[in-house]
Amino acid sequence: MKPVEILGVHVDPTSGATVVLLGENELTTRVLPIFVGPVEAQAIAIGLQQLVLPRPGTHDLIVEVLEQLGARVTMVVVTELKDGTFYAELEISDPAKTHRVSVRPSDGFALATRAGVPVQVDTAVFDAASVEVVRTPDEPFEQEEIESIVDQFRDFLAETDPEGFSDPDPPSPPS
């Protein structure tokens, strides 16, 4: 598994699509873009900014319910990329055991931002689908850079055989 950070939520100005950028925890040299819906992007952005709403949102409610039941979210893992769609699992621990639940990546990210838990990506998925970037730490993404990342990722998806992710030798990452 590859530990990542949620670098931000951005809007692609050419298409209006919202994208979450995941980056390596060390010096970010590769970014994994994941398209999400606008409502989901807003939920992730609220969590990233640690905003407290007057009434709890759905993700706040889930974290609170789990805590009241003696459980907690412990991790979010992006597990696979299949036919252009990312899949993820939410890890929930209670005193008796750890559970894995299928979750949309966007919901997992929104929960992770509220629970303060790590996000990881299957190494093969990250290696195959990430886009290389040249940047210094803590430097905000420029709009042109976001557009380039999104374009490279779209090209990658258009050229990739969906069966390639089951191969031990994944397709070459975009450069």
C-alpha positions, 0 to 999 in steps of 0.5 A: 500500500502507498500512503497518500495525502489529499492534496486538494479538490479542484475544478477542471476549467475546461470540463467543469469536472471536479477532481481530488488530487492524491499525492505521495506523503514524501516529496510529492512527485506523483499525483493520482487524480480521481474524479468526483461529483461536485457534491462529493467534492464539496463534502471533501473540501469541508472536511479538509478545511475542518469547517464546523457546520451548524447541523452535521452533514452525512459524513459527520453523522457517520463518524459520530454514530460510529463513535457512539457505538464504540467503533471508529474509522481507522483508514481509507484504502483505494483498492482498484481501478476497473473500467475507469472507476476507482474502488475503495474500502473503509476500515472500521475498528471496534473493540472486537475486530476490524471491518472492511466496508466497500465505499466510494472513494469520495465518501471515504475521503470525506470520512478520512478528513473528518476522522483524521485517518490515513488514506492509502492506495494500492501500490499497483494502482498508484504506480499505474495511474499516477501522473508525474509532477515536478514541484517543491513541497507545499507549493499550491497547484497552478491551474495549468498544472491541474489541467495537465494532470487531468489531461494526462490522466484522461489520456491514460484512461482512454489508452488503457486496457481494463484487463491490464490492472490484473496483470502483474506488469501494469501499463506504463504510467503517464509521463 
